[in-house]
Amino acid sequence: MRMVPPAALALALMAALGLAQAQQAPNAPAPGAPKNPTEAVVPADASPSPAPAAPVGQAATGLVFHDRDGDGVRDEGEPGLPGVRVSNGRDVVRTDDSGRYTLPVDDDTMLFVIKPRNWMTPVDGEQLPKFSYNHKPGGSPKTHFPGVAPTGPLPASVDFALVPREEPDSFKLLLFGDTQPRDVKEVEYITHDVIEPLIAAGKHGAVLGMTLGDVVFNDLSVFEPLKQSIALLGLPWYNVLGNHDMNFDAADDRYSDETWEHYFGPPYYSFDHGPVHFVVLDDVIWVAADPNDKKSKGKYHGGLGARQMEFLRNDLANTPKDQLVVLTMHIPITEVEERREIFKLLAERPHSLSISAHLHQQQHRFLGPEDGFSAENPHHHLVHGTVCGSWWSGAPDENGIPNATMSDGAPNGYSIVTFDGPKYDVEFHAARRPADHQMNIHAPEEVASGALAETDAIVNVFAGNEKSTVEIRLGDSGEWRPMEQVREADPYYLAMKKLEEGPNPPPGRKLPNPAKSTHLWKARLAAGAEVPAPGTHLIHVRATDMFGKTFEDRRAVRIAGGSDSAPAQPAAAGN
């Protein structure tokens, strides 16, 4: 039987005792941090330094080599590797027979190697792969948060080290949606809520990890403690840039990722792992406030820009057509300006997947002609749930960690993606919950036997979608019946919001407004003449996902004698 969660107990207890509350907007940054870009460009320098001088064209050359001793430096006897792809963020070339490449650069160019299968780049002490060189002789423009220090003249040879590593057809990826801590306190939430349980369980089996943008929440100084915490997982960790990871005092989009480059390197890149080709995109375009209009505010929108779009075309042109391509990004692909051209590139390939986050909800979208995707089979786009849930909102539990339920009723958490050749499956995991906690069942505590056929059970299958099958039965001998997928607000979430609006609201930030969930199913508790005898019985629910995996859960309900009682209203349960 699903027990009432600690968060719900804490929430109810605090409301009952009338404890003081300190509610804030769920998506507000920490005090003193830069404001959301749709609100203001803060902190903005009163006299920002000008952008670096106009680009100066020159050619970079270098070597991709087998780093036999793993020290990251080419030594005598370490041979060059032919046929490895290298990019300047626009062009993609392959190394020649001796392992050498040549690429044009200007005074603001990121050079990076595209890691091939069965090879690995070095990682630093925080498990971040080191696969790039930033050529920025004049350094970054002045920004509130640190940018890139002047790199000086272009080296005579920009070399990239690779070490051999076996990468089988089947492997697992650990996937985080927006971690988005405002401050070190919220880094601690992530550490205790997600990272420590993953380490303790030791069963995830992942060989690499990725965060899908909004790594932090405006205060870019929080990158450092968060990197240290995620590094405890001991996995090579890749990162996607989000709209809360930018320099809001940048003069234009080109300089909005200077601090990102300082901490992580390129804002977009690609690599192979096993049989899969990953493309990490920066799909956030920054539009600075008009300096001549005091009322003007900075803003952002979804897009790649011409240079990155050219990189994507060249990258995919150098990737075998039958290889699974996984595009990762922050803003959902349906909100990206160049989506139709991206769809055209993907429609030429039999195997593709795209993954984003950003919405603080969980959605599986299957994009077809009505969305601009014209291939025979729809394109699967996963809008992934978030580690921070609803921006660490909601009443804290007994450990001080906010409830953080997302507005569609799904808990905060992460996913483990299993790849096997061109096939994949995604399994969502709720934070600090067992792996089989895949749904919440909402039903009354007690129902009159005569009202069972008029009383609904509502089930939130956290990673469910239109390809899921959800069934219900009442009691151990009842028949399985299909449930109907519905679009409405999660009842448990509505109960939490009602408590927030009551006379004694709980402490913590208010949860965001409820959203119509894409993963709710509804059915009557009983149908036909088969009604269990009065007593306490189990509601059984089983859900089979689009990948063929089946999960079951159950909830107890008391059935009272009588036939003239009105249907009871569903009670809160779950999460």
Disulfide bonds with the S-S distance in Angstrom:
none
